[in-house]
């Protein structure tokens, strides 16, 4: 009975990100808000809509590091340092990935890419600043939905390394 109940919860408005967190047994909460398609920044829109300081809301960016798609999870209040990202994964050069390749590989649409529950698990780097917060928010897999969890759980679920990759 417990398995059936859990499966129903996973299916009711769930995303691959929330399903992954549920299956891993980590504590999390979700925050839904009305997404404005005209918003200039998905991350800043999320922070403002949730009333959360931008340093605790992290955006998921996909970069190409020496030919390997790599995920960077950085605060919406900063920008990704591509050189630092490359160094964090032992690479030489990083550029932002083609948006279509990022969507195809992760299974999510731009503005809703979550570091959790991706179609193909990519090397992931979580900015070291995440450790300074009790919880952080990242996309839950669609525009207008965020998942809040402990930074340690985020790192564990994504098998990430942490490094200072924000400028």
Wavefront OBJ file of the C-alpha trace (Angstrom):
o trace
v 0.000 0.000 0.000
v 2.786 2.444 0.859
v 4.342 1.970 -2.585
v 1.065 2.732 -4.359
v 0.530 5.835 -2.235
v 4.065 7.054 -2.925
v 3.612 6.454 -6.658
v 0.389 8.511 -6.661
v 2.173 11.377 -4.898
v 4.947 11.252 -7.457
v 2.459 11.432 -10.321
v 0.281 14.255 -8.937
v 1.939 17.336 -10.431
v 5.383 15.902 -9.889
v 8.404 16.601 -12.039
v 11.452 14.375 -12.538
v 13.232 16.666 -10.025
v 10.661 16.209 -7.267
v 10.414 12.485 -8.003
v 14.213 12.172 -7.646
v 14.171 14.018 -4.317
v 11.240 11.951 -3.046
v 12.863 8.666 -4.043
v 16.112 9.709 -2.346
v 14.192 10.397 0.838
v 15.474 13.934 1.292
v 13.480 16.653 2.972
v 12.310 19.348 0.552
v 9.499 21.741 -0.153
v 8.247 23.177 -3.406
v 7.247 26.743 -4.180
v 4.962 27.506 -7.102
v 4.483 30.987 -8.517
v 2.904 32.510 -11.588
v 5.641 32.678 -14.215
v 5.668 35.824 -16.350
v 6.916 34.992 -19.875
v 8.104 38.609 -20.212
v 10.370 38.399 -17.138
v 13.959 39.247 -18.135
v 15.501 36.754 -15.672
v 13.923 33.469 -14.596
v 15.996 33.293 -11.411
v 15.389 36.843 -10.280
v 11.690 36.408 -11.030
v 11.648 33.298 -8.807
v 13.445 35.048 -5.935
v 11.093 38.005 -6.048
v 7.938 35.885 -6.395
v 8.930 33.692 -3.441
v 10.229 36.549 -1.292
v 13.587 34.799 -0.959
v 16.915 36.627 -1.078
v 18.590 36.087 -4.487
v 21.718 34.642 -2.832
v 19.627 31.576 -1.812
v 18.020 31.040 -5.212
v 20.303 29.180 -7.609
v 20.076 28.963 -11.380
v 21.046 25.895 -13.370
v 23.313 26.642 -16.315
v 24.635 24.143 -18.835
v 28.089 24.715 -20.269
v 30.346 22.846 -22.640
v 33.663 22.037 -20.966
v 36.125 20.595 -23.465
v 33.273 18.950 -25.377
v 31.432 17.634 -22.293
v 28.120 19.177 -21.225
v 28.495 20.247 -17.606
v 25.995 21.750 -15.166
v 26.797 24.782 -13.034
v 24.481 25.721 -10.163
v 25.091 29.345 -9.193
v 23.207 32.047 -7.279
v 20.891 34.172 -9.410
v 22.578 37.219 -7.858
v 25.846 36.402 -9.651
v 27.139 35.155 -12.955
v 29.006 32.019 -13.912
v 32.794 32.199 -14.103
v 33.474 29.876 -17.046
v 37.206 29.597 -16.310
v 36.489 28.573 -12.721
v 33.922 26.018 -13.922
v 36.417 24.460 -16.313
v 39.030 24.289 -13.557
v 36.538 22.734 -11.114
v 36.010 19.743 -13.414
v 39.626 19.468 -14.568
v 38.955 21.046 -17.945
v 40.707 23.743 -19.925
v 37.958 25.714 -21.660
v 34.271 26.279 -21.032
v 31.606 27.987 -23.101
v 27.862 28.176 -22.611
v 26.134 25.183 -24.185
v 23.768 25.481 -27.104
v 20.292 25.907 -25.514
v 18.769 23.189 -27.727
v 21.495 20.719 -26.684
v 20.952 21.624 -23.014
v 17.195 21.042 -23.317
v 17.581 17.800 -25.259
v 20.151 16.371 -22.857
v 18.526 17.399 -19.564
v 14.925 16.823 -20.617
v 13.907 20.254 -19.349
v 13.093 23.538 -21.085
v 15.264 26.625 -20.717
v 14.217 28.551 -17.634
v 13.053 25.314 -16.051
v 16.228 23.228 -16.161
v 16.701 21.554 -12.807
v 19.958 20.044 -11.599
v 17.823 17.155 -10.265
v 16.222 14.357 -12.251
v 17.861 15.139 -15.563
v 17.362 12.760 -18.487
v 21.121 12.216 -18.641
v 23.203 12.839 -15.530
v 25.834 15.443 -16.323
v 28.937 16.434 -14.361
v 27.728 19.074 -11.918
v 29.376 21.873 -9.947
v 27.473 23.650 -7.173
v 28.868 27.047 -6.241
v 30.594 26.921 -2.858
v 28.390 29.752 -1.555
v 25.485 27.286 -1.267
v 27.082 25.802 1.849
v 26.536 29.107 3.657
v 22.746 28.636 3.655
v 20.505 26.247 5.580
v 18.463 25.716 2.410
v 18.690 26.776 -1.219
v 16.129 26.906 -4.012
v 16.662 25.519 -7.507
v 14.293 24.903 -10.384
v 11.998 21.956 -9.766
v 11.828 21.230 -13.484
v 9.432 23.766 -14.914
v 9.091 27.509 -15.072
v 7.204 28.741 -12.017
v 8.196 25.881 -9.709
v 11.160 25.812 -7.338
v 12.374 23.113 -4.970
v 13.946 24.111 -1.646
v 16.380 21.710 -0.014
v 19.558 21.568 2.025
v 22.712 22.316 0.000
v 24.268 19.033 1.133
v 21.289 17.128 -0.252
v 21.581 19.027 -3.544
v 25.251 18.068 -3.797
v 24.537 14.439 -2.914
v 21.594 14.058 -5.305
v 23.528 15.522 -8.234
v 26.846 13.866 -7.320
v 28.289 17.369 -7.597
v 31.558 18.923 -6.640
v 31.520 22.281 -4.915
v 33.770 25.120 -5.991
v 33.665 28.909 -6.203
v 32.335 29.305 -9.766
v 30.443 32.594 -9.404
v 31.760 36.070 -10.076
l 1 2 3 4 5 6 7 8 9 10 11 12 13 14 15 16 17 18 19 20 21 22 23 24 25 26 27 28 29 30 31 32 33 34 35 36 37 38 39 40 41 42 43 44 45 46 47 48 49 50 51 52 53 54 55 56 57 58 59 60 61 62 63 64 65 66 67 68 69 70 71 72 73 74 75 76 77 78 79 80 81 82 83 84 85 86 87 88 89 90 91 92 93 94 95 96 97 98 99 100 101 102 103 104 105 106 107 108 109 110 111 112 113 114 115 116 117 118 119 120 121 122 123 124 125 126 127 128 129 130 131 132 133 134 135 136 137 138 139 140 141 142 143 144 145 146 147 148 149 150 151 152 153 154 155 156 157 158 159 160 161 162 163 164 165 166 167
